[in-house]
Amino acid sequence: MNDLTKKSCVPCRGGIDPLEEAQAREMLTSTPGWKLLDDATKIRGEFKLNDFATTLDLVNKISALAEVEGHHPDISFGWGYCNVIFYTHKIKGLHQNDFIMAAKVNELAKAD
């Protein structure tokens, strides 16, 4: 599979089918640490960090990336943890964009 970190999200306006579970499982191999949720309609990454300041820094980097890519996650965080969920609202499931973002978030987390 191509390096997802080199790709950019494309606008999804709906009208297409979400990835099937087998397709999502295949794409998941390019996003280590992420898990499928809710009948393969969402993916979640869980990140453990050393302190609150480092965690907040990662959340801010993810937020900036989401603005650039136009694809926004659900994020929950606190002292030493950050949980990120991606799915494509317009199609009520997963799209390649979700995996592109997961791969890019993994890169941001490695840098912290």
N, C-alpha and C positions, 0 to 999 in steps of 0.2 A: 504494500500500500504506500502511496506517496506520503511524504512528510507533511502532515496536516498543519504544522506550524508555519509552513511556507504559503499556505492558502489564506484567502480572505473570505469572510462570510458574504453570501449573496442575499439580497433581499428576498424574503419569502412572503408572498402576498396571499398564500393559501391556494386552494384549488388543486393541490397535489396530495398524494397519499404519503403518510409518514412511512419511515423505514419499517420493514417487517422485522420481527424479532431476530431472525437469522442474519439479516443485514446489519442490525444494530450490534449483535454479538461479534460479527466480523470487524466492524469499525472499532469496537471496544478494545481490540488487541493493540490499537495504536494509541490508546490512552491509559497507560498503566495506573492502577489504583482506583479507577472509576468503576462504578457499579450500576447496573440497570435497576430501575425501580418501576413500580406500578405497571406491570405487564409490558415492560420494555418501551414505555412511553416517555421516560425521563432517565437522566444519568446523574449520579452524585459522586462528587469527590470530597474526601475528608482529609484535612491537612492539620497536622499537629505542629505547633510552633513553640518557641521557648518562653514567650512572654506576651503581654497584651500589646505592647508597642510594635513588635514584629508582626503580630497578627493583624493589627490595624493597617500597617504598611502594606501587607499583602492584599487586604480588602480594598484599599485605595488603588493599588495597581490593577486589580481585577476590574474595578469600576471604570478606570480610565480606558482599559482595553475594551470593555463592553461598549463604551461610548464611541470609540474609534470604529469598532466592527459593527455597531448597530444591532448587537445581539446581547440581551441582558439576562443575567442569571438571577435566581433567588439565592441570597447569601445569608447565612446565620453565623455569628461568631461571638467569641468571648475570650477570656484569658486562655491563651495557648491553643485555641482551635478555630478552624474556619471550615464550614460546610458549604459547598456550592452545588446547586442543582441547575441543570440546563434542560430545556425542552423548547419546542417551537410552538408557541401559543396558537398561531394561525391554523396549524394542522393537528393540534392536540396530540402531538407525538414527537418523534425524533427526526431530525434532518441532518444532513452532513454538517451544517453550521454548528450544531451542538458539539460535535466531535472536534471540529476545528477549534472551537473555544476551549474545550477541555484540554486539548493538547497544548494550547498556548498558556492556559492557567498552570499546567504542570511545569512549563518552562519558567514562569514567574515564581512558582513555589521553590524551584531548584535554586533560584538566585537569592532567595531569602535565607 
